[in-house]
């Protein structure tokens, strides 16, 4: 597995009231949600990036008020017509 390292001043962790591990998990989740909401990755891949099961990732989307469905209305209509 590849590893990415970031350096942060210690004051960041105390200001956010998070341990370095909690901060890293939050960063992974935030990046996954951002990339998913931009349509750059699928739900499954975003969940993998966040280190969560897909259902847990969907729960996080709901909690953060991010739409779980990224298809446009036109895409949904086209899909319905095909079936």
MOPAC internal coordinates of N, CA, C and O (Angstrom, degrees):
PM7 1SCF
backbone

  N    0.0000 0     0.00 0     0.00 0    0    0    0
  C    1.4454 1     0.00 0     0.00 0    1    0    0
  C    1.5280 1   108.48 1     0.00 0    2    1    0
  O    1.2310 1   120.83 1   -43.34 1    3    2    1
  N    1.3227 1   116.02 1   136.66 1    3    2    1
  C    1.4617 1   121.11 1   177.11 1    5    3    2
  C    1.5239 1   109.71 1   -74.59 1    6    5    3
  O    1.2310 1   121.20 1   -27.87 1    7    6    5
  N    1.3120 1   115.31 1   152.13 1    7    6    5
  C    1.4537 1   120.47 1  -179.77 1    9    7    6
  C    1.5131 1   108.91 1  -129.89 1   10    9    7
  O    1.2310 1   120.78 1   -41.82 1   11   10    9
  N    1.3386 1   116.11 1   138.18 1   11   10    9
  C    1.4599 1   122.90 1   176.97 1   13   11   10
  C    1.5204 1   106.97 1  -118.73 1   14   13   11
  O    1.2310 1   120.40 1   -44.91 1   15   14   13
  N    1.3168 1   116.84 1   135.09 1   15   14   13
  C    1.4597 1   121.23 1  -177.63 1   17   15   14
  C    1.5253 1   109.82 1  -118.51 1   18   17   15
  O    1.2310 1   120.79 1   -46.40 1   19   18   17
  N    1.3245 1   116.09 1   133.60 1   19   18   17
  C    1.4616 1   122.82 1   175.14 1   21   19   18
  C    1.5188 1   108.14 1  -120.51 1   22   21   19
  O    1.2310 1   120.47 1   -34.32 1   23   22   21
  N    1.3049 1   116.71 1   145.68 1   23   22   21
  C    1.4583 1   121.74 1   175.42 1   25   23   22
  C    1.5261 1   108.66 1  -107.17 1   26   25   23
  O    1.2310 1   120.70 1   -52.15 1   27   26   25
  N    1.3327 1   116.27 1   127.85 1   27   26   25
  C    1.4583 1   122.25 1   177.94 1   29   27   26
  C    1.5126 1   108.73 1  -128.77 1   30   29   27
  O    1.2310 1   119.89 1   -33.43 1   31   30   29
  N    1.3299 1   117.81 1   146.57 1   31   30   29
  C    1.4628 1   119.25 1   174.52 1   33   31   30
  C    1.5328 1   109.41 1   -66.08 1   34   33   31
  O    1.2310 1   119.74 1   -33.93 1   35   34   33
  N    1.3104 1   118.10 1   146.07 1   35   34   33
  C    1.4705 1   121.39 1  -178.10 1   37   35   34
  C    1.5278 1   113.35 1   -57.04 1   38   37   35
  O    1.2310 1   120.14 1   153.41 1   39   38   37
  N    1.3115 1   117.33 1   -26.59 1   39   38   37
  C    1.4686 1   120.48 1  -178.06 1   41   39   38
  C    1.5268 1   112.05 1   -64.96 1   42   41   39
  O    1.2310 1   120.03 1   156.50 1   43   42   41
  N    1.3274 1   117.55 1   -23.50 1   43   42   41
  C    1.4632 1   120.83 1   179.04 1   45   43   42
  C    1.5249 1   110.15 1   -61.46 1   46   45   43
  O    1.2310 1   120.47 1   135.73 1   47   46   45
  N    1.3039 1   116.71 1   -44.27 1   47   46   45
  C    1.4619 1   120.88 1  -176.52 1   49   47   46
  C    1.5193 1   111.80 1   -67.17 1   50   49   47
  O    1.2310 1   120.49 1   138.93 1   51   50   49
  N    1.3209 1   116.66 1   -41.07 1   51   50   49
  C    1.4640 1   118.66 1   179.46 1   53   51   50
  C    1.5284 1   110.73 1   -70.91 1   54   53   51
  O    1.2310 1   119.91 1   144.29 1   55   54   53
  N    1.3185 1   117.78 1   -35.71 1   55   54   53
  C    1.4636 1   120.82 1   179.03 1   57   55   54
  C    1.5266 1   110.95 1   -64.41 1   58   57   55
  O    1.2310 1   120.43 1   142.89 1   59   58   57
  N    1.3143 1   116.79 1   -37.11 1   59   58   57
  C    1.4645 1   121.20 1  -179.61 1   61   59   58
  C    1.5251 1   112.22 1   -90.58 1   62   61   59
  O    1.2310 1   120.48 1   175.20 1   63   62   61
  N    1.3194 1   116.69 1    -4.80 1   63   62   61
  C    1.4593 1   123.14 1  -178.38 1   65   63   62
  C    1.5334 1   110.84 1    54.96 1   66   65   63
  O    1.2310 1   121.35 1  -133.69 1   67   66   65
  N    1.3252 1   115.02 1    46.31 1   67   66   65
  C    1.4584 1   121.98 1   178.74 1   69   67   66
  C    1.5233 1   108.91 1  -133.61 1   70   69   67
  O    1.2310 1   121.68 1   -34.04 1   71   70   69
  N    1.3121 1   114.39 1   145.96 1   71   70   69
  C    1.4563 1   119.31 1   173.15 1   73   71   70
  C    1.5306 1   107.78 1   -75.61 1   74   73   71
  O    1.2310 1   119.58 1   -15.55 1   75   74   73
  N    1.3241 1   118.41 1   164.45 1   75   74   73
  C    1.4655 1   119.36 1   176.49 1   77   75   74
  C    1.5310 1   112.94 1   -55.91 1   78   77   75
  O    1.2310 1   119.65 1   141.81 1   79   78   77
  N    1.3374 1   118.27 1   -38.19 1   79   78   77
  C    1.4631 1   120.47 1   178.60 1   81   79   78
  C    1.5248 1   111.75 1   -67.23 1   82   81   79
  O    1.2310 1   120.46 1   138.71 1   83   82   81
  N    1.3269 1   116.72 1   -41.29 1   83   82   81
  C    1.4739 1   120.48 1   177.75 1   85   83   82
  C    1.5256 1   110.33 1   -64.97 1   86   85   83
  O    1.2310 1   120.85 1   139.61 1   87   86   85
  N    1.3231 1   115.97 1   -40.39 1   87   86   85
  C    1.4638 1   121.18 1   178.29 1   89   87   86
  C    1.5227 1   110.46 1   -62.22 1   90   89   87
  O    1.2310 1   119.83 1   136.10 1   91   90   89
  N    1.3172 1   117.93 1   -43.90 1   91   90   89
  C    1.4671 1   121.85 1   179.45 1   93   91   90
  C    1.5243 1   110.85 1   -63.27 1   94   93   91
  O    1.2310 1   120.03 1   138.02 1   95   94   93
  N    1.3229 1   117.54 1   -41.98 1   95   94   93
  C    1.4637 1   121.06 1   178.42 1   97   95   94
  C    1.5233 1   110.58 1   -63.69 1   98   97   95
  O    1.2310 1   120.35 1   139.11 1   99   98   97
  N    1.3197 1   116.94 1   -40.89 1   99   98   97
  C    1.4696 1   121.33 1   178.47 1  101   99   98
  C    1.5285 1   111.04 1   -65.16 1  102  101   99
  O    1.2310 1   120.47 1   140.94 1  103  102  101
  N    1.3316 1   116.71 1   -39.06 1  103  102  101
  C    1.4708 1   119.90 1   177.98 1  105  103  102
  C    1.5240 1   110.88 1   -64.67 1  106  105  103
  O    1.2310 1   120.05 1   137.57 1  107  106  105
  N    1.3229 1   117.50 1   -42.43 1  107  106  105
  C    1.4702 1   121.26 1   178.08 1  109  107  106
  C    1.5227 1   110.40 1   -60.55 1  110  109  107
  O    1.2310 1   120.97 1   134.58 1  111  110  109
  N    1.3335 1   115.74 1   -45.42 1  111  110  109
  C    1.4581 1   120.08 1  -179.71 1  113  111  110
  C    1.5305 1   110.96 1   -65.09 1  114  113  111
  O    1.2310 1   120.23 1   135.71 1  115  114  113
  N    1.3088 1   117.17 1   -44.29 1  115  114  113
  C    1.4651 1   120.74 1   179.98 1  117  115  114
  C    1.5286 1   111.41 1   -61.51 1  118  117  115
  O    1.2310 1   120.63 1   137.45 1  119  118  117
  N    1.3179 1   116.40 1   -42.55 1  119  118  117
  C    1.4647 1   119.91 1   178.58 1  121  119  118
  C    1.5215 1   110.28 1   -64.90 1  122  121  119
  O    1.2310 1   120.20 1   136.57 1  123  122  121
  N    1.3295 1   117.23 1   -43.43 1  123  122  121
  C    1.4629 1   120.88 1  -179.55 1  125  123  122
  C    1.5217 1   111.09 1   -62.31 1  126  125  123
  O    1.2310 1   120.25 1   136.38 1  127  126  125
  N    1.3210 1   117.12 1   -43.62 1  127  126  125
  C    1.4695 1   120.98 1   178.97 1  129  127  126
  C    1.5214 1   110.35 1   -64.64 1  130  129  127
  O    1.2310 1   120.48 1   136.94 1  131  130  129
  N    1.3104 1   116.69 1   -43.06 1  131  130  129
  C    1.4628 1   120.13 1   179.45 1  133  131  130
  C    1.5270 1   110.83 1   -61.37 1  134  133  131
  O    1.2310 1   120.14 1   129.42 1  135  134  133
  N    1.3198 1   117.33 1   -50.58 1  135  134  133
  C    1.4618 1   120.62 1  -178.30 1  137  135  134
  C    1.5239 1   111.41 1   -64.58 1  138  137  135
  O    1.2310 1   120.07 1   143.61 1  139  138  137
  N    1.3348 1   117.47 1   -36.39 1  139  138  137
  C    1.4645 1   120.34 1   176.91 1  141  139  138
  C    1.5208 1   110.22 1   -66.34 1  142  141  139
  O    1.2310 1   119.84 1   133.58 1  143  142  141
  N    1.3243 1   117.91 1   -46.42 1  143  142  141
  C    1.4648 1   121.05 1  -177.76 1  145  143  142
  C    1.5291 1   111.88 1   -65.11 1  146  145  143
  O    1.2310 1   120.21 1   155.53 1  147  146  145
  N    1.3365 1   117.21 1   -24.47 1  147  146  145
  C    1.4638 1   121.78 1   176.91 1  149  147  146
  C    1.5235 1   112.22 1   -86.40 1  150  149  147
  O    1.2310 1   120.23 1   177.55 1  151  150  149
  N    1.3317 1   117.16 1    -2.45 1  151  150  149
  C    1.4576 1   121.55 1   180.00 1  153  151  150
  C    1.5200 1   113.59 1    76.98 1  154  153  151
  O    1.2310 1   120.42 1  -162.20 1  155  154  153
  N    1.3181 1   116.81 1    17.80 1  155  154  153
  C    1.4615 1   120.54 1  -176.99 1  157  155  154
  C    1.5261 1   112.63 1   -84.54 1  158  157  155
  O    1.2310 1   120.39 1   153.94 1  159  158  157
  N    1.3462 1   116.85 1   -26.06 1  159  158  157
  C    1.4644 1   121.30 1   179.18 1  161  159  158
  C    1.5256 1   108.94 1  -137.55 1  162  161  159
  O    1.2310 1   120.93 1   -21.54 1  163  162  161
  N    1.3234 1   115.82 1   158.46 1  163  162  161
  C    1.4619 1   121.94 1   177.75 1  165  163  162
  C    1.5336 1   109.82 1   -78.70 1  166  165  163
  O    1.2310 1   120.87 1    -9.86 1  167  166  165
  N    1.3420 1   115.94 1   170.14 1  167  166  165
  C    1.4670 1   119.67 1   175.44 1  169  167  166
  C    1.5166 1   110.93 1   -58.74 1  170  169  167
  O    1.2310 1   120.87 1   135.24 1  171  170  169
  N    1.3192 1   115.94 1   -44.76 1  171  170  169
  C    1.4556 1   120.12 1  -178.78 1  173  171  170
  C    1.5194 1   112.43 1   -61.35 1  174  173  171
  O    1.2310 1   120.73 1   135.61 1  175  174  173
  N    1.3265 1   116.20 1   -44.39 1  175  174  173
  C    1.4636 1   120.30 1  -179.89 1  177  175  174
  C    1.5373 1   110.17 1   -68.51 1  178  177  175
  O    1.2310 1   120.21 1   140.53 1  179  178  177
  N    1.3264 1   117.21 1   -39.47 1  179  178  177
  C    1.4673 1   120.39 1   177.98 1  181  179  178
  C    1.5204 1   110.52 1   -62.58 1  182  181  179
  O    1.2310 1   120.27 1   137.98 1  183  182  181
  N    1.3240 1   117.08 1   -42.02 1  183  182  181
  C    1.4631 1   120.56 1   177.38 1  185  183  182
  C    1.5208 1   110.40 1   -60.95 1  186  185  183
  O    1.2310 1   120.82 1   137.88 1  187  186  185
  N    1.3359 1   116.04 1   -42.12 1  187  186  185
  C    1.4678 1   120.82 1   178.02 1  189  187  186
  C    1.5272 1   110.91 1   -61.43 1  190  189  187
  O    1.2310 1   120.17 1   134.76 1  191  190  189
  N    1.3205 1   117.28 1   -45.24 1  191  190  189
  C    1.4690 1   121.92 1   178.67 1  193  191  190
  C    1.5266 1   110.04 1   -59.71 1  194  193  191
  O    1.2310 1   120.94 1   137.62 1  195  194  193
  N    1.3342 1   115.81 1   -42.38 1  195  194  193
  C    1.4633 1   120.79 1  -178.23 1  197  195  194
  C    1.5244 1   112.58 1   -74.72 1  198  197  195
  O    1.2310 1   120.36 1   166.30 1  199  198  197
  N    1.3313 1   116.92 1   -13.70 1  199  198  197
  C    1.4611 1   120.13 1  -177.76 1  201  199  198
  C    1.5198 1   112.39 1    76.16 1  202  201  199
  O    1.2310 1   120.71 1  -150.06 1  203  202  201
  N    1.3521 1   116.25 1    29.94 1  203  202  201
  C    1.4589 1   121.98 1  -177.87 1  205  203  202
  C    1.5193 1   110.51 1  -122.74 1  206  205  203
  O    1.2310 1   121.01 1   -19.64 1  207  206  205
  N    1.3265 1   115.67 1   160.36 1  207  206  205
  C    1.4632 1   120.32 1   168.20 1  209  207  206
  C    1.5349 1   106.99 1   -71.80 1  210  209  207
  O    1.2310 1   120.37 1   -23.16 1  211  210  209
  N    1.3129 1   116.89 1   156.84 1  211  210  209
  C    1.4683 1   119.98 1  -176.90 1  213  211  210
  C    1.5271 1   111.60 1   -58.25 1  214  213  211
  O    1.2310 1   119.70 1   138.67 1  215  214  213
  N    1.3255 1   118.18 1   -41.33 1  215  214  213
  C    1.4613 1   121.08 1   178.63 1  217  215  214
  C    1.5259 1   112.21 1   -61.55 1  218  217  215
  O    1.2310 1   120.79 1   140.03 1  219  218  217
  N    1.3298 1   116.09 1   -39.97 1  219  218  217
  C    1.4718 1   120.21 1   177.28 1  221  219  218
  C    1.5266 1   110.40 1   -65.07 1  222  221  219
  O    1.2310 1   120.72 1   141.54 1  223  222  221
  N    1.3402 1   116.22 1   -38.46 1  223  222  221
  C    1.4619 1   119.52 1   178.61 1  225  223  222
  C    1.5256 1   109.89 1   -64.72 1  226  225  223
  O    1.2310 1   120.15 1   137.79 1  227  226  225
  N    1.3318 1   117.31 1   -42.21 1  227  226  225
  C    1.4627 1   120.63 1   177.36 1  229  227  226
  C    1.5240 1   111.18 1   -61.11 1  230  229  227
  O    1.2310 1   120.36 1   140.67 1  231  230  229
  N    1.3360 1   116.92 1   -39.33 1  231  230  229
  C    1.4655 1   120.71 1   175.89 1  233  231  230
  C    1.5211 1   111.00 1   -60.46 1  234  233  231
  O    1.2310 1   120.41 1   138.58 1  235  234  233
  N    1.3303 1   116.81 1   -41.42 1  235  234  233
  C    1.4695 1   120.79 1   178.63 1  237  235  234
  C    1.5318 1   111.48 1   -65.80 1  238  237  235
  O    1.2310 1   120.46 1   140.45 1  239  238  237
  N    1.3304 1   116.73 1   -39.55 1  239  238  237
  C    1.4655 1   119.50 1   176.03 1  241  239  238
  C    1.5229 1   110.17 1   -59.02 1  242  241  239
  O    1.2310 1   120.67 1   133.32 1  243  242  241
  N    1.3244 1   116.32 1   -46.68 1  243  242  241
  C    1.4703 1   121.18 1   179.82 1  245  243  242
  C    1.5233 1   110.25 1   -61.31 1  246  245  243
  O    1.2310 1   120.62 1   133.42 1  247  246  245
  N    1.3147 1   116.42 1   -46.58 1  247  246  245
  C    1.4723 1   121.50 1  -178.41 1  249  247  246
  C    1.5274 1   111.58 1   -60.13 1  250  249  247
  O    1.2310 1   120.87 1   145.26 1  251  250  249
  N    1.3194 1   115.95 1   -34.74 1  251  250  249
  C    1.4732 1   121.05 1  -177.70 1  253  251  250
  C    1.5178 1   113.30 1   -96.97 1  254  253  251
  O    1.2310 1   121.07 1  -171.81 1  255  254  253
  N    1.3583 1   115.55 1     8.19 1  255  254  253
  C    1.4705 1   122.22 1   176.74 1  257  255  254
  C    1.5296 1   113.16 1    59.64 1  258  257  255
  O    1.2310 1   121.10 1  -139.37 1  259  258  257
  N    1.3457 1   115.50 1    40.63 1  259  258  257
  C    1.4625 1   122.35 1   176.33 1  261  259  258
  C    1.5309 1   106.81 1  -106.12 1  262  261  259
  O    1.2310 1   119.81 1   -54.64 1  263  262  261
  N    1.3314 1   117.97 1   125.36 1  263  262  261
  C    1.4661 1   119.40 1  -179.31 1  265  263  262
  C    1.5292 1   111.67 1   -57.36 1  266  265  263
  O    1.2310 1   121.05 1   -45.99 1  267  266  265
  N    1.3343 1   115.59 1   134.01 1  267  266  265
  C    1.4610 1   120.72 1   179.54 1  269  267  266
  C    1.5153 1   111.81 1   -79.16 1  270  269  267
  O    1.2310 1   120.39 1   157.45 1  271  270  269
  N    1.3193 1   116.86 1   -22.55 1  271  270  269
  C    1.4653 1   121.07 1   179.68 1  273  271  270
  C    1.5215 1   107.86 1  -103.77 1  274  273  271
  O    1.2310 1   121.04 1   -57.22 1  275  274  273
  N    1.3167 1   115.61 1   122.78 1  275  274  273
  C    1.4575 1   120.31 1  -176.41 1  277  275  274
  C    1.5329 1   112.77 1  -102.77 1  278  277  275
  O    1.2310 1   120.25 1  -174.34 1  279  278  277
  N    1.3277 1   117.13 1     5.66 1  279  278  277
  C    1.4661 1   120.38 1  -179.94 1  281  279  278
  C    1.5258 1   109.73 1   -78.33 1  282  281  279
  O    1.2310 1   120.96 1   -33.69 1  283  282  281
  N    1.3222 1   115.78 1   146.31 1  283  282  281
  C    1.4602 1   120.17 1   175.91 1  285  283  282
  C    1.5212 1   108.92 1   -78.09 1  286  285  283
  O    1.2310 1   120.38 1   -15.29 1  287  286  285
  N    1.3102 1   116.87 1   164.71 1  287  286  285
  C    1.4568 1   121.48 1   178.15 1  289  287  286
  C    1.5190 1   110.29 1   -58.80 1  290  289  287
  O    1.2310 1   120.31 1   140.00 1  291  290  289
  N    1.3260 1   117.02 1   -40.00 1  291  290  289
  C    1.4668 1   121.13 1   179.50 1  293  291  290
  C    1.5308 1   110.90 1   -64.55 1  294  293  291
  O    1.2310 1   119.82 1   139.45 1  295  294  293
  N    1.3173 1   117.95 1   -40.55 1  295  294  293
  C    1.4648 1   121.11 1   177.95 1  297  295  294
  C    1.5261 1   111.29 1   -63.35 1  298  297  295
  O    1.2310 1   120.31 1   140.85 1  299  298  297
  N    1.3248 1   117.01 1   -39.15 1  299  298  297
  C    1.4557 1   120.76 1   178.32 1  301  299  298
  C    1.5321 1   109.74 1   -66.07 1  302  301  299
  O    1.2310 1   120.29 1   136.64 1  303  302  301
  N    1.3220 1   117.05 1   -43.36 1  303  302  301
  C    1.4719 1   121.09 1   178.67 1  305  303  302
  C    1.5301 1   110.57 1   -59.85 1  306  305  303
  O    1.2310 1   120.44 1   134.26 1  307  306  305
  N    1.3201 1   116.76 1   -45.74 1  307  306  305
  C    1.4666 1   120.68 1   179.13 1  309  307  306
  C    1.5225 1   111.83 1   -60.40 1  310  309  307
  O    1.2310 1   121.03 1   139.55 1  311  310  309
  N    1.3281 1   115.63 1   -40.45 1  311  310  309
  C    1.4622 1   120.12 1   179.15 1  313  311  310
  C    1.5296 1   110.98 1   -65.24 1  314  313  311
  O    1.2310 1   120.15 1   139.98 1  315  314  313
  N    1.3170 1   117.31 1   -40.02 1  315  314  313
  C    1.4600 1   121.62 1   179.33 1  317  315  314
  C    1.5297 1   111.49 1   -66.63 1  318  317  315
  O    1.2310 1   120.33 1   143.23 1  319  318  317
  N    1.3179 1   116.97 1   -36.77 1  319  318  317
  C    1.4511 1   121.68 1  -179.87 1  321  319  318
  C    1.5336 1   110.16 1   -66.54 1  322  321  319
  O    1.2310 1   119.94 1   143.57 1  323  322  321
  N    1.3303 1   117.72 1   -36.43 1  323  322  321
  C    1.4605 1   122.54 1  -179.03 1  325  323  322
  C    1.5246 1   112.20 1   -67.75 1  326  325  323
  O    1.2310 1   119.86 1   154.65 1  327  326  325
  N    1.3159 1   117.87 1   -25.35 1  327  326  325
  C    1.4658 1   119.96 1  -175.48 1  329  327  326
  C    1.4660 1   112.64 1   -88.26 1  330  329  327
  O    1.2310 1   120.10 1   180.00 1  331  330  329

